[in-house]
Amino acid sequence: MRPGTTWARRGLTPVRRRVSKQREVSSIVAVTPDGRLYARHFRTSISSCCVIQALRYVRRKIGTPLLVIWDRLNAHRSRATTDFIASHAHDYAVTYLPAYAPELNPEEPCNALIKRAMANALPGSVDDLHRLARREFGRLKRHPEMIVRFFRHAGLSVAGLP
């Protein structure tokens, strides 16, 4: 991925300042093969508690049992998450992507697109960063055809869907 670019007046070096060195906003994103996107944003690193909240949110929004395809993030494989999935077996079926295979994950190009859109953002506060992330995911939500392309790019298809 190419680095983001910025600008400054001629002869002046652009200077960018961060609010802090910690990642202040983390996102959990669910994408569907028919082009829907659901995102939850957290002001902490992703933990099993965040994963469970996101699963409940997406299940409420979609309304049908979910096939969840995950990478091998520790929060996905934690005891709390696996216990939650086991206790709600009628709502969730889980399968894992192979290790070190981000090219098979349709959510990866989604995140890359959002990060590219935010490359030159320099929010003044964590609240600004949170609003910016929500805005960019909201923009992507309005383009379901692009989300469908993420699945095609990963070589994934689901019978009966476009």
C-alpha positions as CSV (number, residue, x, y, z in Angstrom):
1,M,0.0,0.0,0.0
2,R,1.4,3.4,-0.9
3,P,1.9,5.9,1.9
4,G,-0.6,8.8,2.3
5,T,0.4,12.2,1.0
6,T,0.0,15.6,2.4
7,W,0.8,19.1,1.5
8,A,2.3,22.4,2.8
9,R,3.2,25.7,1.4
10,R,6.3,25.8,-0.8
11,G,9.5,25.6,1.2
12,L,7.7,24.5,4.4
13,T,7.9,20.9,5.6
14,P,4.5,19.5,6.5
15,V,4.3,18.6,10.2
16,R,1.6,16.3,11.5
17,R,0.8,15.8,15.1
18,R,-1.0,13.0,16.7
19,V,-3.3,13.2,19.8
20,S,-1.4,10.3,21.4
21,K,0.7,7.2,20.4
22,Q,-2.1,4.8,21.3
23,R,-4.8,3.7,18.9
24,E,-7.8,5.4,20.2
25,V,-10.6,4.0,18.0
26,S,-10.9,0.4,16.9
27,S,-13.6,-1.0,14.6
28,I,-15.2,-4.3,14.1
29,V,-16.7,-4.6,10.7
30,A,-19.2,-7.2,9.3
31,V,-19.8,-7.3,5.6
32,T,-22.3,-9.5,3.8
33,P,-22.0,-11.0,0.2
34,D,-25.0,-8.9,-0.9
35,G,-23.2,-5.6,0.0
36,R,-24.3,-4.7,3.5
37,L,-21.9,-3.3,6.0
38,Y,-22.2,-3.1,9.8
39,A,-19.6,-1.4,11.9
40,R,-19.1,-1.0,15.6
41,H,-16.5,1.4,16.9
42,F,-14.7,1.1,20.3
43,R,-12.4,3.4,22.1
44,T,-10.2,0.6,23.2
45,S,-8.3,-2.3,21.6
46,I,-10.5,-5.1,20.5
47,S,-11.2,-7.6,23.2
48,S,-13.6,-10.6,23.5
49,C,-16.1,-8.2,25.2
50,C,-16.1,-6.0,22.1
51,V,-16.4,-9.0,19.8
52,I,-19.5,-10.3,21.7
53,Q,-21.1,-6.8,21.6
54,A,-20.5,-6.6,17.8
55,L,-21.9,-10.1,17.3
56,R,-25.1,-9.2,19.2
57,Y,-25.4,-6.0,17.2
58,V,-25.0,-7.6,13.8
59,R,-27.4,-10.5,14.8
60,R,-30.1,-7.9,15.8
61,K,-29.6,-6.0,12.5
62,I,-29.6,-9.0,10.2
63,G,-32.2,-11.0,12.1
64,T,-31.2,-14.5,10.8
65,P,-28.6,-17.0,12.0
66,L,-25.1,-15.8,11.0
67,L,-22.2,-17.7,9.4
68,V,-19.2,-15.8,10.9
69,I,-15.9,-16.2,9.0
70,W,-13.1,-14.9,11.1
71,D,-9.4,-14.4,10.9
72,R,-7.3,-15.7,13.8
73,L,-7.4,-12.6,16.1
74,N,-7.0,-13.6,19.7
75,A,-10.3,-12.0,20.7
76,H,-12.1,-14.2,18.2
77,R,-10.5,-17.3,19.7
78,S,-10.7,-16.4,23.4
79,R,-12.6,-18.5,25.9
80,A,-15.2,-15.8,26.5
81,T,-16.0,-15.6,22.8
82,T,-16.1,-19.3,22.2
83,D,-18.3,-19.8,25.3
84,F,-20.7,-17.1,24.0
85,I,-20.8,-18.8,20.5
86,A,-21.4,-22.2,22.1
87,S,-24.2,-20.9,24.2
88,H,-25.9,-19.4,21.1
89,A,-25.2,-22.2,18.7
90,H,-28.6,-21.6,17.0
91,D,-27.6,-18.0,16.2
92,Y,-24.0,-18.3,15.0
93,A,-21.9,-20.7,13.1
94,V,-18.2,-19.9,13.0
95,T,-15.4,-20.9,10.7
96,Y,-11.9,-19.5,10.5
97,L,-9.8,-18.3,7.5
98,P,-6.5,-20.0,7.1
99,A,-3.6,-18.4,9.0
100,Y,-1.8,-15.5,7.2
101,A,-4.4,-15.2,4.4
102,P,-5.6,-11.6,4.5
103,E,-6.3,-11.9,0.7
104,L,-9.2,-14.2,1.5
105,N,-10.8,-11.8,3.9
106,P,-13.3,-9.4,2.2
107,E,-13.1,-7.1,5.2
108,E,-9.4,-6.3,4.6
109,P,-10.0,-4.2,1.4
110,C,-12.8,-2.5,3.3
111,N,-10.5,-1.4,6.1
112,A,-7.8,-0.5,3.5
113,L,-10.3,1.8,1.7
114,I,-11.3,3.5,5.0
115,K,-7.7,4.0,6.1
116,R,-6.8,5.5,2.7
117,A,-9.7,7.9,3.0
118,M,-8.4,8.9,6.5
119,A,-4.7,9.0,5.5
120,N,-4.4,12.8,5.9
121,A,-6.9,13.3,8.7
122,L,-5.5,14.9,11.8
123,P,-8.3,14.9,14.3
124,G,-7.9,17.2,17.3
125,S,-9.5,14.7,19.7
126,V,-10.5,11.1,20.2
127,D,-14.1,12.2,19.6
128,D,-13.1,13.7,16.3
129,L,-11.4,10.5,15.3
130,H,-14.5,8.5,16.3
131,R,-16.7,10.8,14.2
132,L,-14.4,10.5,11.2
133,A,-14.3,6.7,11.3
134,R,-18.1,6.6,11.6
135,R,-18.4,9.0,8.7
136,E,-16.1,7.0,6.4
137,F,-17.8,3.7,7.1
138,G,-21.1,5.4,6.5
139,R,-19.9,6.6,3.1
140,L,-18.8,3.0,2.2
141,K,-22.2,1.7,3.3
142,R,-23.8,3.7,0.6
143,H,-21.9,1.7,-2.1
144,P,-23.0,-1.9,-1.7
145,E,-21.6,-2.7,-5.2
146,M,-18.1,-2.0,-3.9
147,I,-18.6,-4.4,-0.9
148,V,-19.8,-7.1,-3.3
149,R,-16.5,-6.6,-5.2
150,F,-14.6,-7.2,-2.0
151,F,-16.1,-10.7,-2.0
152,R,-15.4,-11.3,-5.6
153,H,-11.8,-10.0,-5.2
154,A,-11.3,-12.6,-2.4
155,G,-12.6,-15.3,-4.7
156,L,-15.6,-15.9,-2.5
157,S,-19.1,-16.6,-3.7
158,V,-22.3,-17.7,-2.1
159,A,-24.9,-19.6,-4.1
160,G,-28.0,-17.6,-4.9
161,L,-26.4,-14.2,-4.5
162,P,-25.3,-11.8,-7.3
